[in-house]
Amino acid sequence: MLGGIEAGGTKFVCGIGTSPDDLHTEQFPTSSPDLTLKQVLAFFKEARTRVQAIGIGSFGPVDLNESSSTFGYITSTPKPGWANFDLLGAVREVLQVPVAFDTDVNASLLGEAQWGAARELSEAIYMTIGTGIGGGALVHGRIVHGLVHPEMGHLQIPHDLARDPFPGVCLYHKDCLEGLASGPAMQERWKTPAGALPPYHPGWELEAHYLALGLVNLTVTLSPQRILLGGGVMQQPHLFEMIRKEFKRLLNDYIRHDDLLEHLNHFIQPPALGSRAGVLGTLVLARHALAKESRMLAGERA
């Protein structure tokens, strides 16, 4: 059995299993590191089946450089109490099993690539729009890390101050994509939670515009075969069609491909695994950790 931890800014989801068919989960609110980790670790220690490896998909920014002294840390997050926190070390020290570590959105993309809407694709993007905005990319069948890891939520997009005088909520950039289109941005702008806005509210047209701008930038940069949009803000069925319509208008038929011209409902779609994409992706990470441990042991024996 494998274990997984989807560490989100709002909640931690813990899972034990091998696939969607046998996954057992529990979730805990994200409070202080000490309290949250106490609940998370108790979940695994009290489980009837001991897990062989753990995968962690965490909110960020995080340090993914295995040669770094802060590998596995949550780094410059604005979330109180979590900056420079050694999440990987805290889990590995107590559970004493191989642990793999990545971003929460990369984990979601891994889950979708294994069992969901990105199966058999070599290029795909997963974005979550909720408390923050994050994104992961699959290129040539591999998750993109690079210098650190992609921060798609901090794309700099056009901001028409005459149409939308709202300054943005990002602590670092104010009106980046996350600053203008995240759940907190919508709540601050309209003084009500995004989920409480009626479908005809003008806030949804503005939201679709900002998200479509981000997706156009990513499409012309990475040329994905599919874009998956998850997160709390996307739990509005009407929003997908609004984004597709605005995306098509902005792209203006520049890229000549049937998926962009005739099949946008396939090109831009929700994750097939729904809210379980992230925790299922952490099982894929756990599998990677177990395989790496096996290779290391084989090398030692050789």
N, C-alpha and C positions, 0 to 999 in steps of 0.2 A: 504494500500500500504506500501511496505517496501523500505528502501533505503540502498544502498551499496556503499562503497568506496574501490576500489582496489588501494592502495598506492604503486606505483612502483618507482624504482630508476630513471626511465626515464619518466614515465607519471603516472598521476592519472586518473583512470576511475571511473566515478560516474554513478550510475544507480538507477532507480526507477521502481518497478514492483513487481511481485510475482513469476514469473517463466520465462523460456525462451520465452514464447508466448507473454508476454506483457512488456518485458524489454525495457526501454528507457534509452539510455546512452549518455554521453558526456565525452570527455577526455581533459586533460590539461597537458602541459609539467611540469615536476617536476623541479621547480626553487627554490627560497628561500621559507622557510616555510610560511612567511607572505603572499607573493604573491600567492603561490599555494593554501593555505587555503582560501584566499579571494575568489578565483574563485570557489573552491569546495563548500563553504558555500553558495555562491550566487546561485549556481545551485539548491540547495535544497530550499532555501528561495523563489526563484522565480518560483518554480514548481507549476503547477496548482493544484496538489494534495499534501496535507501535508502527509508526511510519519509518520508511527506510531513507527518505530524503525529504527536504523541504524546499519549495520555491517561494520566493518573495517578490511580489510586484508592488512597488511603493510609489506614493506621491513624491514629488521632487521639488527642486532639483536633487539628484543623488549622484554619488561618486561610483562609477562603474569600472574604473581603472583598477584591475586586479593587482597591479604593482604599487598602487598608492597606499599610503599609511591610513587613509580614510576611506578605503574601499568598503562599500556597504553602508556608508553614512548617508543620512538625509542631510543636505548641506545648507543652502541659503534660503530655505523656506521661510515665508513670513508667518507660518503657523506657530503660535506661541508654544514654547517649550520643546519644539522638535528640531530646531536648527542645530546642526552639527551633532546629531544623535546617531549612535552606532547601532542601527537596527539589525543588520546582519549579525554582528558580534553578539548582541543580546540574545538572539534566537539560538545561534550555534552553541554558545556557552552552556545554555541550559539543556537543550535537547540532544546535543552530541551526535548529530547526524550531518551528512553533507548538505550544504545549503547553497542554492543559486539565487542571484539577486539581479533585478532589472527594474525598469519603471513600470508603473501600473498599466499605462497604455500599451507598452510593448508586450506585457503579459496578455492583455486583452487581444492584441493582434495575433499572438502565438496561439491562443485558444481558438480564434476564428480560423486561423490557417490549418489547425489540426482537425477541427470538427465542424466548423461553421461556414460562413459566407465567403471566406478567403481560401477555401480548400482548392488545391491544384492551381493556385495562382502564384506567379513569381513576383509580381509587383502589386502591392496594395497599401492602403493607408487606413489606420483606425484613429478616429478622433473622439474624444469624450468632451462634452459640453455640459458642465455642471458647476460645482463650487469653483472650479477653475476650468481652463481649457488646455488639454494636452493632446499630443499626437504621436503615433509611432508609424514607422514606414518599413515595409518589406520590399527589398530590392534584390533582384536575382535570387529570390528565395531565402534571403537572410535578413534578420533584423538589423536596421541601421543604428550604430552607436556613434562612431566618429570621435571627434575631440572630447565630447562629453556624452550627450544624447540630444536628439532633436527637441526643440522647445517650440512647437508649432503654435502654441497659444500666444506666443509673444511676437508673432508676425506683425510688422508695421503695415497697416492698411489705411487707405484713404479715409479721412474723417471730415465730412462736410459739417462744419460748425453751424452753418445756417440751418441745416436740416436737423442736426442733433447737437445742441450746445452742451450736452453732458460731457464733462471732462474725462471720465473714465475712472476705474477703481484700482488699476494695477499699481502696486506700491513702487514699482521700478520704472514703469514706462507710461503710466496713466492710460493713454488711449490706444494701446496695442489691441490685438484681437480679443484677448482675455479681458482686458480692461473695459472693452465696449460690449462684449457679447456673452460673458459668463453669467451664471445665475445671479451672483451678487451684483453684477453691473445692472442687470434688468431690474432687480429689486430696488436698488438705489435710485435708478432713473425714474421708475414708475411708482415707487413707494408701495409696492405690493409684490409678493413672490411671483415668479414667472408662471408657475402652475396655476395661479389664481386669475391670470389674465384671460378674458374670453377670446375665442378664436378670431373675432373681428377686430380686436384691439390693434391700433397702429404699431404697437411695440413689436408685433410678430413680423410685420413687413420690414421693419428696421433690422430686426434680428436676422431674418433671412438674407438681407442685403449684406450684412457684415460677414456672416458665415460663408455666403457664396463668394465674396471677395477672397477670403482665405482659401477656399477650395480651388478657385481659379489659379491662384498663385502656386499652390501645391501641384496642381495638374500640369501646368506648363513647366514646372521644375522637375518633377519626378516621373511624370507620365504613368500614373498608376492604372492598373486594370480595373480597380474598384476602390471606392471610398466608403467606409463604414462609419456611421455617426451614432454614438451612444451617449449616455449620461442623462442626468435628470431633466435638463432643458429640452432634450429631444423626445421626451415622453408626450409629445403633442403631434398626433398623426398629420394634422394639416401643415405642420412646419416643413416636412420633407418636400412636399410638392411645391411649396413657396420657394424653398432653397433651389430646387431643380430649375424652376422657371427663371429665377434671378441668375443662376449660374449660366444657363443657356444664353440669356441676354448679354451678360458680361463677356462670355467667351466669344460670342458673335460668330459662331460656326468657323472659327479660325482653325481648329484641329479637326480634320476631316476623318472621322471614324464613326461607324454606325452606333457604337455604344454612347457616343456623345451627341449624335444627331437624332437618333431614334429610340434609344434604350436607356435614357437617363434614370429610369426607375430601377435598373439593375446597377448602373454605374455608381449612383449615390443611394445607399440603402441602410436600414438599421442592421445591427449585428444579428446574425441568426441565433446566437446563443443568449441573446438578451442580457440581463443583468449578471448572468453566470459566466460571461466571457472572460472576465478578469481572473476569477478564482480558478477556472478551468485552465487558463493559460499558466497559472503558477504551478499546476501539476506537470505541464510540459517542461517548465524550468526545473522542477524537482527531478524529472526524468533525466534532464541534461546533467544535473549535479551527480546523480547516481552513476551515469555513464562515465563521467569524468573521473570519479572515484575508482571505478573499475579499471580504467585505463592506467591510472597511477599505480594501483596495486599490481597490475600485470607487469608494468615496467619495473617495479621493485623486485618482483620474483625473477624477471629476466636478468 
